Amino acid sequence: MLSNPLTFRRIASGTLIIVAPLLQLAAVLVDPGTWGDDREAVSFGDNPALAQAQSALYHWSWLLMAVAALGLAHLTRQRAVRLGHVAGAMTVVGYISASGLLLADPVEWWLGSHYPPEEAQRILGEMMDLPGVMYAFQLPWMFFSMIGLPLLVTAVWRAGFAGWWAPAAVAVGYLGSLFISYGPQMIPFWALPVLPLTLIGVRVLRMGDEAWAALYATAPGRTTPDSYANTTA
């Protein structure tokens, strides 16, 4: 598989499209902040091991979703191309930015162990409200990833690789989560996109190298899909 670029990219894309949302769902399930005090300076201190586990799960979920977005965008090479390009770029940038925010988790935990909860939250708020943090991390994550991924799945639907309900489910899951407080009620919203993304990932895994190669645009002077399919090194 490693010597065949078609096989490797197809299997890697299909696998990450499935795994990334599952890791995010696992993160919210183990997060002490989901079940405990809504002040993470307190809940993280109640169970430091799970606090670190949820940070790692979110980190890898969001990094891998950025890579998975490239595989989703590949499905739009022939139809919904412009939407795939714009939404794909938004999704990649948004999820990479989101991962950087997780560095606030150990800071909040440390503050909670050294200051009263209200003071810990005040200090963290001053840090997170810095313009560099807000405009380089918070806003790109919130708008680019949460809006970009539903738009990207919409492009995948327009390209014929998913049903109409797939972008609807992803949109309700991700955009709906913006309007609720973090807690147990977040679980169904994080769970909702898992099914449509899993089905898309399974379709990628089953489509075969020839169908994957056929999505590459063919133009004079460029490598044809047939020669892609025959590439072994």
C-alpha positions in Angstrom: 0.0 0.0 0.0 2.8 2.5 0.8 4.3 2.1 -2.7 1.0 2.9 -4.4 -0.1 6.5 -4.0 -3.7 5.8 -5.1 -4.2 3.1 -2.6 -2.5 4.9 0.3 -4.3 8.2 -0.2 -7.7 6.5 -0.7 -7.4 4.3 2.4 -5.9 7.1 4.5 -8.7 9.4 3.4 -11.5 6.9 4.1 -10.0 5.9 7.4 -9.6 9.5 8.7 -13.1 10.5 7.6 -14.3 7.8 9.9 -11.9 8.1 12.8 -11.8 11.9 13.3 -15.4 12.4 14.3 -15.3 9.2 16.4 -12.3 10.7 18.4 -14.3 13.9 18.9 -17.3 11.9 20.3 -14.9 9.9 22.5 -13.5 13.2 23.8 -16.8 14.6 24.9 -17.7 11.3 26.6 -14.5 11.2 28.8 -14.3 14.9 29.4 -14.7 15.7 33.1 -16.2 19.0 32.1 -19.1 17.2 30.4 -20.2 15.6 33.6 -18.9 17.8 36.4 -18.6 21.4 37.3 -19.1 23.6 34.2 -16.0 25.5 35.4 -13.2 23.5 33.9 -10.8 24.9 36.4 -12.7 22.8 38.9 -13.8 19.8 36.8 -10.3 19.2 35.4 -8.9 19.2 38.9 -11.4 16.6 39.9 -10.0 14.1 37.4 -6.7 15.2 35.9 -6.2 11.9 34.0 -9.4 12.2 32.1 -8.8 15.9 31.6 -5.6 15.1 29.8 -7.2 12.3 27.9 -10.0 14.5 26.5 -7.4 17.1 25.4 -5.4 14.5 23.5 -8.6 13.1 21.9 -9.8 16.5 20.8 -6.3 17.4 19.6 -6.0 14.3 17.3 -9.6 14.5 16.2 -9.2 18.0 15.0 -5.8 17.5 13.4 -7.0 14.4 11.6 -10.2 16.1 10.5 -8.0 18.7 8.8 -6.3 15.9 6.8 -9.6 14.1 6.2 -11.0 17.3 4.7 -8.5 16.9 1.8 -10.0 13.5 1.1 -13.5 14.9 1.1 -12.4 17.7 -1.2 -11.0 15.1 -3.6 -14.5 13.8 -4.1 -15.5 17.2 -5.5 -12.9 17.2 -8.3 -15.5 16.9 -11.0 -18.7 18.3 -9.5 -19.3 21.1 -7.0 -15.6 22.0 -7.5 -15.7 25.6 -6.4 -17.7 24.9 -3.2 -15.3 22.0 -2.5 -12.3 24.2 -2.8 -13.6 27.0 -0.6 -15.2 24.7 2.0 -12.2 22.4 2.0 -9.8 25.3 2.7 -12.1 26.7 5.4 -12.3 23.2 7.1 -8.5 22.6 7.0 -7.6 26.1 8.4 -10.4 25.9 11.0 -9.5 22.5 12.5 -5.8 23.3 12.6 -6.6 26.5 14.5 -8.9 24.6 16.9 -6.2 22.2 18.0 -4.1 25.1 19.1 -6.8 26.2 21.6 -6.3 23.0 23.6 -3.2 24.4 25.1 -5.5 26.4 27.3 -6.6 23.1 29.0 -3.5 22.5 31.1 -3.3 26.2 31.9 -6.9 26.2 33.2 -6.1 23.1 35.2 -3.0 24.7 36.8 -4.9 27.9 37.5 -7.7 25.9 39.2 -5.2 24.2 41.5 -3.6 27.5 42.6 -6.5 30.0 42.7 -10.2 30.0 43.6 -12.4 29.0 40.6 -13.7 32.6 40.0 -10.1 34.0 40.0 -8.9 31.2 37.8 -11.6 31.9 35.3 -10.9 35.6 35.4 -7.2 35.1 34.6 -7.9 32.6 31.8 -10.5 35.0 30.4 -7.9 37.8 30.2 -5.5 35.4 28.4 -8.1 34.1 25.9 -9.4 37.6 25.1 -6.0 38.7 23.9 -6.4 39.8 20.2 -3.8 37.4 19.0 -5.6 34.4 20.6 -9.1 35.6 19.6 -8.4 36.4 15.9 -5.8 33.7 15.2 -7.4 30.8 17.0 -10.9 31.3 18.4 -12.7 32.9 15.4 -11.1 30.8 12.7 -12.0 27.6 14.6 -15.6 28.7 15.3 -16.4 29.9 11.9 -14.1 28.0 9.5 -14.5 24.6 10.9 -18.0 24.6 12.2 -19.3 26.2 8.9 -16.7 24.8 6.6 -17.3 21.1 7.3 -21.1 21.2 6.7 -20.4 23.1 3.5 -17.8 20.6 2.4 -20.2 17.7 3.0 -22.7 19.7 1.0 -20.2 19.7 -1.9 -19.7 15.9 -1.4 -23.5 15.5 -1.7 -23.6 17.7 -4.8 -20.9 15.5 -6.2 -23.0 12.4 -5.8 -21.1 10.7 -2.9 -23.7 11.2 -0.1 -27.4 11.6 0.4 -29.0 15.0 1.0 -29.4 14.1 4.7 -25.6 13.9 5.2 -24.9 17.6 5.1 -28.1 18.3 7.0 -27.0 15.9 9.9 -23.5 17.4 9.9 -24.9 21.0 9.9 -27.3 20.3 12.8 -24.6 18.5 14.8 -21.8 21.1 14.4 -23.8 24.4 14.1 -26.3 23.3 16.7 -23.6 22.8 19.2 -22.7 26.5 19.0 -26.0 27.4 20.7 -25.9 25.2 23.7 -23.7 25.2 26.8 -21.0 22.5 27.1 -22.2 19.5 29.0 -24.1 16.2 28.5 -26.4 17.9 26.1 -23.4 18.3 23.7 -23.1 14.5 23.2 -26.0 14.0 20.7 -24.7 17.0 18.7 -21.2 15.5 18.5 -22.7 12.1 17.8 -25.0 13.2 14.9 -22.2 13.8 12.3 -20.6 10.4 13.0 -23.0 8.3 10.9 -22.9 10.4 7.7 -19.2 10.8 7.8 -18.7 7.1 8.6 -20.8 6.2 5.6 -18.8 8.5 3.3 -15.6 7.1 4.7 -16.8 3.5 4.0 -17.7 4.4 0.5 -14.2 5.8 -0.1 -12.7 2.6 1.2 -14.9 0.5 -1.0 -14.7 2.5 -4.2 -11.4 1.1 -5.4 -8.3 2.7 -6.9 -9.8 3.0 -10.4 -12.8 5.0 -9.2 -10.5 7.1 -7.0 -8.2 7.8 -9.9 -11.1 8.6 -12.2 -11.8 11.7 -10.1 -8.5 13.3 -11.2 -9.0 15.9 -13.9 -7.6 14.9 -17.3 -6.1 17.6 -19.5 -3.6 17.7 -22.3 -0.1 17.4 -20.9 -1.3 16.0 -17.6 -1.2 12.4 -16.3 -4.3 10.5 -17.1 -6.4 8.5 -14.7 -5.3 5.3 -16.3 -1.6 6.0 -15.6 -2.5 7.0 -12.1 -4.1 3.6 -11.6 -1.1 1.8 -12.9 1.4 3.7 -10.7 3.1 1.4 -8.3 6.0 3.6 -7.1 
